[in-house]
Amino acid sequence: MIVRRKKRGASIVPEAERERDAPPTLAAQQTVARFGHGSRVPGWDEAADLTKDPAEVPDPATTPVPGALRAEIEEHMAKYPDFRSAAIPALAAAQRVHGWCSPEAIEQTACVMRLTPGYLIAVASFYDMLETSPVGRNRIYVCTNISCSLCGADELMARVLEEVGDDPDFNVRSFECLGACDIAPMASVNDIYVGPITLDDVPMLVEQVRAGVPPLPNKQLHLRKSTDPGAVS
């Protein structure tokens, strides 16, 4: 091991430690870790297609928008001093109509908001609850962050995937943190917080979702009693 002396009065630092503590190389900085079950958005590293013509604001005369969707988007836009702040709720509204942020959904939202589709694609591709590819209509987001993980979230995730199988009507994925650590392990089932979920609960949970009935009613967070009578109303 090579040891190099520093100036008088300084400690001797072995070369191995100097290399270990050195800042990462450019190559290392350019390598972004990918996770098999994390919340990184699919497609985040897809290059832009520079062969396409610049997108323009869609023409209302040639872009039909469902009346209810238009009304909801305009309602969201009216809430903000800068109407662009309504991009997220507007895209969420379009996703509820189309099932995902499809090119048609983006086009319709851009038409109402008078923005380019590219502006909204940038928003949709950043937030992982906005789907940029087709998914099943039933959403089961299993929290796999630290509290849920310590309580068996990985096993719960595997059990849900096993029970759902290849049913294309389901969109099952892990989620970083759903902020309900007190009911770990838990999941958001079509936007309803449910927990704690045992492995034995999973068959009933999936069956109820398939049937379109409330999942595990006795474990839904919003039905829990509170000291404030108006807290969950």
ABEGO torsion letter per residue (X at the ends): XBBBBBBBGBBBBBAAAAAAABBBBAAAAABBBBBAABABBBGAABBBBAABBBBBBBBAAABBBBAAAAAAAAAAAAABABAAAAAAAAAAAAAAAAGBBBAAAAAAAAAAAGBBAAAAAAAAAABAABBABBBBABBBBBBABAAAAAAGAAAAAAAAAAAAEABAABBBBBBABAGBAAAOBBBBBGGBBBOBBBAAAAAAAAAAAAAGBBBGAAABAAABBBABAAAAX
